[in-house]
Amino acid sequence: METEDYKISFFKPTTERARLNRNLTLKLFIAWAVAIFGFQILLRVIEEPVPEEGLISFTTAWNQIEAEAADTDAFKAAALPVIQVLGKSSLKPEEYDVVRDALGWMVARVISDEELSSLQEEVINFNLLRNRITSLQDEEYLAAKEVIELKAGSALGVGQESLLAKLLPLGLDNDLAELSPESRMKLPDIMTTYLTHNRSVLTDTIFLGFPFHYFYTAVFLLVFFIALCWYYCYRTDKVHARLNFTEQTT
């Protein structure tokens, strides 16, 4: 009985056309892989950790605080970067608690005892409202939030319309005057983690209005993939013409 073997292996081609197609596919795949993964590896190789300005100002102020030589300005300088970190969505719950603990303590160091007592009451009321409301547009909630923005923001020299002021009410706990030893120990490491970024010439260079690494991954790689597809079709047509290969149509 006559049988025919129709098994086709990409890696072990049996015809010249199949062999050429395999080689072309592998070359284009390697080019694609190098363009994507090679660039990511290059980024990791040449990147260096660079502290943000906020971390530099925090570290200077924190050193004064730790040496018990800090004045009001030092506490303000330390508090502003702390508010920035408070707005990081990647903060872990335990880190969030440390940052809130530290922020309230710093705010308490820049206002009078009378103002602190009043602010403390407003914060307690606001936190109760946060747990009770069903909408962020609740008028009582918004009014309580605005009072804290004004009082705490003014104490820190933060404009009420700024983003930092909007974050302030969310970053104050019910005990503003105390900073636990554990929070005091953990805070510098948290600040370093969230205010240090790996940078290089590939991330700092601006190309067509975008950081180069963003343009490369978001725009160039997409265009490059389309170009590879076009080149594959072009080369396939050339091979078919050279081998006098024609597709049968019915």
C-alpha angles and dihedrals in degrees: 000000000000116000133180127207110223096175111134123195120198092202096043105041118187099200133054091241092053091047093051091047091051093050093048092048093050092049092051091046091052091049090051093047093048092048092053108031096028091058092049091050090049090052091053093046098052100032121111129193109254121187119226119239088252091060092050093052091044093051092050092049094042092054088056091048092050090049089050089237097111124126128195092278091055092054090049091049090051095045098056096061088044089059089050091055090046088065094056109115091205094064112126116232093251091048091049090055091052093050092048091048091052096044094053091048092051093048089052089056095058101049134063122263091251093051090045092055091051093045091048091057091049091050093050091049092047093050090050090052091049090059093046108042124093096198133042087220092065105136096219090049093049092047092052091047092051092052091055092045089055098044100039094035092053090049091054096039093248119145113242093233094052124103091242090059090051090055095048099082090051091052101053121091128201094266109056098167100060133071115186118228089239093055091045090055096046100043099081092053092049091050091049092050096052100035098048120083132184109241139171141164088280092059097038098048114094115218120183089341096310134093104265096240090053093048091047096052099034101039114010097049091051092051090043092054091051089049091052090052091050092047091050091054091045094051092044090055090050092051092048091051092049093048093042089237117166127180117235116235128193 
